[in-house]
């Protein structure tokens, strides 16, 4: 068996890992690389392998850095099955099309600049139609259901507790008369999530491909820190300003809605207008309602015994562009939740342009921002930033609440590893910046002398 790390090795984006065994080629994830524009375009357009040679794709979850290059893969000749959970498939149906639309919009802006330089126009990596056709190749499997996907390979999904439908991937592989179990962690959730179940525990693991996003970092807050968002909101509202929350359209937005619903219902924050300004987030929220199998017991009971946990009186879902623009004229205190969470695209950019120089306003970050993104710059206290081509002074108050992070921190990753059964004779760390992966490798090596722990290298192939 061979593993080639085709993406998300010493970086947090573009997850792709190629398994070759028994003459079959199985791709774990097929994500978009997100970083500096020119490098991203090159990496995403050009696969390290020929797409038509891949027999199957196994998808851990719907986030674009794990799923976003699937339409490009299918457009370029991949004809096999894409295995995922039911919720992942439903989310991909809207998220991949949204990704295509964003690429089209970005490419229009890029081509205007290229035209001024006398350069030829570029096309998006894939179209909305490519995204729609890609979803036809999905094959859905529930958690804890084992099925054969290739010669000598059985697939089982177990809950990863990261986003709706997220899964750890178990491959039971029989090769040369010997059976080994490979586990791909996908992205590991923190546990004790407002909405989701805790990550499941895998047994009898021989080989492990494990994420390391926060391998050298502890979250400052536990997952349940609603008193802190309550305090931030109440203090911000005292200044009569807006609270602008950049949030990923999937998972983070729904988690925020649920928490704000609870706080409003208990009278712990006033019933101010709350706007979710992201068509993708609105559509994703509808998908959340039809997948109770992913919820923890509290939300599950809330859904069936009471009412919709993702809808309440002072909440407005904004779809139309005209309604989004109208929010700029709202002068009363309010909360605006908008995508994207890293502030790299979407309607959040217009809300930041409109509100970032007003000291009455608060910009609240509740999730991870990759290096060099606008969100990362704001989180790191840059006093002036560029938004859609113009420079703005950062006068609004910047607040950070990592209790909403969907990624396990260092201690939680170590606990996850310890709870896992099996020899874990070879461990490969992926999906982390170099300094994060290196520190986690040292920690794991100290507590796991019976196996080897390595930081995966991009485009490197290892033989097991």
C-alpha positions in Angstrom: 0.0 0.0 0.0 1.2 3.5 -0.9 0.0 6.9 0.3 0.8 10.1 -1.6 0.1 13.4 0.1 -1.3 15.5 -2.7 -2.6 18.4 -0.6 -3.0 19.7 3.0 0.6 18.6 3.8 2.3 21.3 5.9 -0.6 23.6 5.1 -4.3 23.6 6.2 -6.0 23.7 2.8 -6.4 21.5 -0.3 -6.9 18.2 1.4 -6.0 15.3 -1.0 -4.4 12.0 0.0 -4.0 9.2 -2.6 -4.2 5.5 -1.5 -2.9 2.9 -3.9 -3.5 -0.7 -3.0 -4.5 -4.0 -4.8 -4.3 -2.1 -8.1 -6.9 0.4 -7.0 -6.4 4.2 -6.5 -8.6 5.7 -3.8 -8.5 9.5 -3.2 -9.3 10.7 0.3 -10.9 14.2 -0.1 -10.4 16.5 -3.0 -10.3 20.0 -1.6 -9.5 23.4 -3.0 -6.1 25.0 -2.0 -6.8 28.4 -0.6 -3.9 30.9 -0.3 -2.1 33.4 -2.5 -4.2 33.8 -5.7 -1.6 32.8 -8.3 -0.4 29.8 -6.4 -3.9 28.7 -5.6 -5.0 28.8 -9.2 -2.0 26.7 -10.3 -2.4 24.1 -7.6 -6.1 23.7 -8.1 -6.0 23.5 -11.9 -3.2 20.9 -12.0 -3.7 17.6 -10.2 -0.7 15.5 -9.2 -2.3 12.5 -10.8 -4.5 11.9 -13.8 -8.2 12.2 -12.7 -9.4 9.3 -14.9 -7.0 6.9 -13.1 -8.8 7.4 -9.8 -11.2 4.5 -8.9 -13.1 6.2 -6.1 -13.2 9.3 -3.8 -13.9 9.1 -0.1 -15.0 12.5 1.2 -14.7 13.3 5.0 -16.9 16.4 5.0 -18.2 19.3 3.0 -15.9 22.1 3.8 -14.4 23.6 0.6 -10.8 22.9 1.6 -11.9 19.2 1.6 -14.5 19.0 -1.2 -14.1 22.1 -3.3 -12.0 20.6 -6.2 -14.3 17.7 -6.9 -16.1 19.3 -9.9 -12.7 19.9 -11.4 -11.8 16.2 -10.9 -15.0 14.9 -12.5 -14.8 17.5 -15.3 -11.3 16.2 -16.1 -12.2 12.5 -16.4 -13.0 11.0 -13.0 -16.0 8.7 -13.4 -16.1 6.7 -10.2 -18.2 7.0 -7.0 -17.7 9.8 -4.4 -18.6 8.3 -1.1 -19.9 10.5 1.7 -22.5 10.7 4.5 -26.0 11.9 3.6 -25.6 15.3 5.2 -22.2 15.9 3.4 -23.8 15.2 0.1 -26.7 17.7 0.7 -24.3 20.3 1.9 -22.0 19.8 -1.1 -24.9 20.3 -3.5 -25.1 23.9 -2.4 -21.5 24.6 -1.4 -19.9 23.4 -4.6 -22.3 25.5 -6.7 -21.6 28.5 -4.5 -17.8 27.9 -4.9 -18.3 28.0 -8.7 -20.2 31.2 -8.5 -17.5 32.8 -6.3 -14.8 31.7 -8.8 -16.8 33.3 -11.7 -17.1 36.6 -9.8 -13.4 36.6 -8.8 -12.4 35.7 -12.4 -14.3 38.7 -13.7 -12.3 41.0 -11.4 -9.0 39.2 -12.3 -9.7 39.4 -16.0 -10.3 43.2 -15.8 -6.8 43.6 -14.3 -5.3 41.1 -16.9 -6.9 43.0 -19.7 -5.2 46.3 -18.6 -1.9 44.4 -18.6 -2.5 43.0 -22.1 -2.9 39.4 -20.8 -5.5 36.9 -22.0 -8.6 36.2 -20.0 -8.8 33.2 -17.6 -11.7 30.8 -17.0 -12.9 29.7 -13.6 -11.7 26.3 -12.6 -15.2 24.9 -12.9 -18.7 26.1 -13.6 -22.0 25.8 -11.7 -23.0 23.1 -14.2 -19.8 21.2 -13.5 -20.7 21.3 -9.8 -24.2 20.0 -10.4 -22.9 17.2 -12.6 -20.3 16.3 -10.0 -22.9 15.7 -7.3 -24.5 13.0 -9.4 -21.5 10.8 -8.7 -22.1 10.9 -4.9 -23.0 7.6 -3.1 -24.2 8.1 0.5 -23.5 5.9 3.5 -24.8 6.3 7.1 -22.4 6.3 10.0 -21.2 2.9 11.2 -22.2 1.1 8.0 -19.4 -0.9 6.4 -19.4 -1.4 2.6 -16.8 -2.6 0.1 -15.6 0.1 -2.3 -12.7 -1.7 -4.1 -10.9 -5.0 -4.2 -10.0 -5.8 -0.6 -11.1 -2.4 0.8 -14.1 -1.8 3.1 -15.2 1.7 4.1 -16.8 2.8 7.3 -17.7 6.3 8.4 -17.7 7.3 12.0 -18.7 10.7 13.4 -16.0 13.3 13.5 -18.1 16.0 15.4 -16.6 18.8 13.2 -19.5 19.9 11.0 -22.9 18.5 10.0 -22.2 15.1 8.4 -18.4 15.2 9.1 -16.8 11.8 9.3 -13.6 10.0 10.2 -12.8 7.5 7.4 -12.0 3.9 8.3 -10.5 1.7 5.5 -10.1 -2.0 6.3 -7.6 -3.2 3.8 -6.7 -6.8 2.9 -3.5 -7.0 1.0 -1.3 -10.1 0.5 -3.4 -12.1 3.0 -3.0 -9.5 5.8 -5.6 -7.1 7.0 -4.7 -3.6 8.2 -6.9 -0.7 9.3 -6.2 2.8 8.1 -8.0 5.8 9.7 -8.2 9.2 8.2 -9.3 11.6 10.9 -10.7 14.3 8.5 -11.1 17.3 10.7 -11.6 16.5 14.4 -14.3 18.3 16.4 -13.7 19.6 19.9 -16.5 17.7 21.6 -19.2 19.2 23.8 -20.5 21.1 20.7 -23.7 23.1 20.9 -25.2 21.2 18.1 -23.2 18.0 17.2 -22.2 14.8 18.8 -18.7 14.2 20.1 -16.1 12.6 17.8 -16.5 8.8 17.9 -13.6 6.6 19.0 -12.0 4.3 16.5 -10.6 0.9 17.4 -7.8 -1.4 16.1 -6.1 1.4 14.1 -2.8 0.4 12.4 -2.2 3.5 10.2 -3.4 7.0 11.0 -3.6 10.1 8.8 -4.4 12.8 11.4 -5.2 16.5 11.2 -3.0 19.0 13.1 -4.5 22.4 12.6 -4.1 23.4 16.2 -1.2 21.2 17.0 0.7 23.9 18.9 -2.2 25.8 20.3 -4.8 25.6 23.1 -8.1 27.3 22.7 -8.5 30.0 25.4 -12.1 29.0 26.0 -14.1 25.8 26.4 -16.7 25.0 23.8 -19.5 26.1 26.1 -18.8 29.8 26.7 -22.1 31.4 26.0 -21.7 33.9 28.9 -18.8 35.5 27.0 -20.7 36.1 23.8 -23.5 37.4 25.9 -21.1 39.9 27.5 -19.6 41.0 24.2 -23.0 41.5 22.6 -24.4 43.5 25.6 -21.4 45.8 25.8 -21.4 46.3 22.0 -25.1 47.1 22.0 -24.6 49.7 24.8 -22.5 51.7 22.3 -25.5 51.6 19.9 -23.5 50.0 17.2 -23.7 47.0 14.9 -22.1 43.7 15.7 -20.6 42.2 12.5 -19.8 38.5 12.7 -17.8 36.9 9.9 -18.9 33.3 10.0 -18.6 30.3 7.8 -22.0 29.6 6.2 -22.0 26.0 7.3 -21.9 25.0 10.9 -20.6 28.2 12.5 -23.6 30.2 11.4 -26.1 27.6 12.6 -24.3 27.3 15.9 -24.5 31.0 16.4 -28.2 31.0 15.5 -28.8 28.3 18.1 -26.8 30.1 20.8 -28.4 33.5 20.1 -31.9 31.8 20.1 -31.1 30.4 23.6 -29.7 33.7 25.0 -32.7 35.7 23.6 -35.2 33.2 24.9 -33.6 33.4 28.4 -33.6 37.2 28.3 -29.8 37.3 28.6 -29.5 39.5 25.5 -32.2 42.0 24.2 -34.3 40.9 21.2 -32.4 43.1 18.7 -32.7 42.4 15.0 -30.4 39.6 13.9 -29.7 39.1 10.2 -28.1 36.1 8.5 -26.8 37.7 5.3 -25.6 34.8 3.2 -27.7 32.9 0.7 -25.5 29.8 1.3 -26.0 30.0 5.0 -29.7 30.3 4.6 -29.8 27.2 2.4 -27.4 25.4 4.7 -29.7 26.1 7.7 -32.5 24.4 5.8 -30.3 21.3 5.4 -29.5 21.3 9.1 -33.2 20.9 9.8 -33.5 17.7 7.9 -30.5 15.9 9.4 -31.3 15.3 13.0 -29.2 12.2 13.0 -26.1 14.5 13.4 -27.4 16.4 16.4 -26.4 15.8 20.0 -29.2 14.8 22.4 -30.1 18.3 23.6 -30.7 19.7 20.1 -32.4 16.5 19.0 -34.9 16.7 21.8 -35.3 20.5 21.2 -36.2 19.8 17.6 -38.8 17.1 18.3 -40.2 18.3 21.6 -40.3 22.1 21.1 -39.8 23.8 17.8 -37.3 24.8 15.2 -33.9 25.5 16.9 -32.8 27.6 13.9 -35.6 30.1 13.7 -37.1 32.8 16.1 -39.0 36.0 16.0 -36.1 38.6 15.7 -34.1 36.5 13.2 -34.2 37.5 9.5 -32.7 35.3 6.8 -31.4 37.6 3.9 -31.3 36.2 0.4 -31.7 39.1 -2.0 -28.9 41.4 -2.9 -31.2 44.4 -2.4 -32.0 43.3 1.1 -28.4 42.9 1.9 -27.6 46.4 0.7 -30.4 47.7 2.8 -28.6 46.6 5.9 -26.1 49.4 5.3 -28.9 51.8 6.1 -30.0 50.1 9.3 -29.0 52.6 12.1 -30.4 50.8 15.1 -28.2 48.3 17.0 -28.2 44.9 15.3 -26.3 41.8 14.7 -25.2 40.8 11.2 -23.8 37.3 10.5 -22.3 37.0 7.1 -19.9 34.8 5.1 -17.1 34.1 4.5 -15.6 33.5 7.9 -12.1 34.4 6.7 -13.4 37.6 5.0 -12.0 36.6 1.7 -15.2 36.7 -0.3 -18.9 37.1 0.0 -21.2 39.8 1.4 -19.2 40.1 4.6 -16.7 42.3 2.6 -19.4 44.9 2.0 -20.4 45.0 5.6 -16.8 45.4 6.7 -16.3 48.3 4.1 -19.4 49.9 5.5 -18.7 49.4 9.2 -15.0 48.9 9.9 -14.2 52.6 10.5 -17.0 53.3 12.9 -15.8 52.9 16.6 -19.3 52.1 17.7 -19.2 48.8 15.8 -17.8 45.5 16.9 -16.3 42.8 14.6 -16.5 39.5 16.3 -14.5 36.5 15.0 -15.7 33.1 16.0 -13.5 30.8 13.8 -10.2 30.0 12.3 -8.6 32.4 9.7 -5.8 31.1 7.5 -2.6 33.2 7.2 -2.7 36.2 5.0 -6.5 36.3 4.7 -8.3 39.6 5.6 -9.7 37.9 8.7 -6.3 36.9 9.9 -5.1 40.5 9.4 -7.9 41.8 11.5 -7.5 39.2 14.2 -3.8 40.2 14.4 -4.6 43.9 15.0 -3.6 45.4 11.7 -4.7 49.1 11.9 -5.3 49.5 8.2 -6.6 46.9 5.7 -7.5 46.7 2.1 -11.1 45.7 1.3 -12.1 45.2 -2.3 -9.3 47.4 -3.6 -9.7 50.3 -1.1 -7.8 51.0 2.2 -9.8 51.4 5.4 -8.7 52.3 9.0 -9.7 49.7 11.6 -11.6 51.8 14.1 -14.2 49.2 15.0 -13.6 47.0 18.1 -12.2 43.6 17.2 -13.2 40.7 19.4 -12.3 37.0 19.2 -14.2 34.0 20.6 -12.5 30.7 19.8 -15.0 28.8 21.8 -16.9 28.4 18.5 -13.9 26.8 16.8 -14.8 23.5 15.1 -11.2 22.2 15.4 -9.8 20.3 18.3 -6.9 22.1 20.0 -3.6 20.5 21.0 -4.9 18.9 24.3 -8.1 17.7 22.5 -6.1 16.2 19.7 -3.9 14.4 22.2 -7.0 13.1 24.0 -8.4 12.0 20.7 -5.2 10.1 19.9 -5.1 8.5 23.3 -8.7 7.3 23.1 -8.1 5.5 19.8 -7.4 1.8 20.0 -4.8 -0.2 18.0 -1.1 -0.2 17.5 -1.0 3.1 15.5 2.3 1.9 14.1 2.6 4.7 11.5 1.1 8.2 12.1 1.1 10.9 9.5 0.2 14.5 10.4 -1.6 16.6 7.8 -3.8 19.7 7.6 -1.5 22.0 9.7 1.0 24.7 9.2 4.5 23.4 9.7 5.0 24.8 13.2 1.7 23.4 14.3 2.4 19.9 12.9 6.0 19.8 14.2 5.0 20.5 17.8 2.2 18.0 17.7 4.6 15.4 16.3 6.9 15.9 19.3 4.0 15.5 21.7 2.7 12.4 20.1 6.2 10.8 19.8 6.7 11.3 23.5 3.5 9.4 24.4 3.7 6.9 21.6 7.1 5.2 21.6 5.7 2.1 20.0 5.1 3.7 16.7 6.5 6.4 14.3 5.0 9.8 14.0 5.8 11.9 10.9 4.8 15.2 9.4 3.5 14.5 5.9 5.3 16.2 3.1 3.5 17.6 0.0 3.8 15.2 -3.0 5.7 12.7 -1.0 4.8 9.0 -1.3 5.2 6.5 1.6 5.0 2.8 1.3 3.4 0.7 4.1 
